[in-house]
Amino acid sequence: MTSSRIMKWISGSMEIILAIPLLGAAIVIGSFYSALGIMLIIHIVTLILSKSNNEPIYGSVLGIVTSLLAWIPFVGWVLHLLTGIFLMVTAAKKSTPAGHQFHG
């Protein structure tokens, strides 16, 4: 398993936790919104690792957008949920060995 897939599992799990209505709000507000800054950094690291491993980056890109917009109450909840799902789905996908990709 690549380091980018491990980071996708970690960041996806953290996003799902932040998507839990009262718990996520308590974490974000209780940290004086620094939780969103920490998630931004985690998503940037995951994006760089994914890019270097030629893996999908859309979950990390959505995570960066989420970190910037999650202070908006309902929007934040939806974005945390979608980001968590996208990251976990891409983390769970089997990667194809280099040179064995389908081009058709």
N, C-alpha and C positions, 0 to 999 in steps of 0.2 A: 504494500500500500504506500502510495506516495505521500510526501509531507503535505502537499496541497489537499489531498483527499482527507487527511487527518484534520487539517485546519477547517475544511468544509464541515466535517462532523462537529467539531467544537463550536465554530461560529454559528452553524445551523441550530445546534442545541441551545446556545445562548439566545439566539433570536426567538426561538419557540418559547423560552422562559419569559422573555420580554413581551411576548404576545399574550401571556396570561393576563386578563384584564386588570385586576387589582394588584397582583404581585408585580407585574411589569411596571405599572405606574409608580408603585412604591419604590422600586429599585431605581428608576430613572429620576424621580423627584427627590428621593432620599439621598441620591448621590450628587444632587445639585446639577443634574444633567451631564455629569462627567462620564456616566456609563455610555452615553451616546458617542462621546469622543473616543473612549476606549474601543468601542465597537468599530468606529471608523478606522482606527489604526489596524485592528484585527482584519477587517475586510480588505484594506490595502495590501497587507502582507499576504493574505490568501489570494488576492488577485495576481500579485507578482509571482507567487509560487505556481499558480494555475497556468499563467501565461508561459512560464519557463518549462512547464511539463506538457504544453500543448493540450491542456484540458479546458473545458468550457469555463468562461469567466462571467457569464451573465448573472449568476447568483451573487458573486462578489460585487459586481457593478450595482446590482439592485441593493445590496447591503450598504454600499457607500451612499446611495440616494436615500435609503432608509435612515441612516445615521444623521443625515442633514435635515430630513423632514419629520422625523419621529416626534418632535416636540408638539406637533399638531395632534390633539387628542385622538380622534377617530382614525385619521389618516395614518398615524403612527402605529396603531394596533393592526390595521390591514397590512401595512408595509412590513412590520415585524413578522407577521404570520406568513406572508408570501415569500419573504426572503428566507425564512427558516425552511420552508418547504422546498424551494428551489435549490438551496444549498445541500440539503439532505438527499434530494433526488440525484443531483449530480455526483455527490459523494458515493452514493450506492451503485452508480453505474460502473460496469466492468469496463476498464480501459483496454483498447485494442493494442497489441504489441506494435512497436514501430515497424513500418514497412508492410503491415498486414491490414491496412485500412481499405475499405471498400470504396472504389471510385467509379460509381456507375450511376 
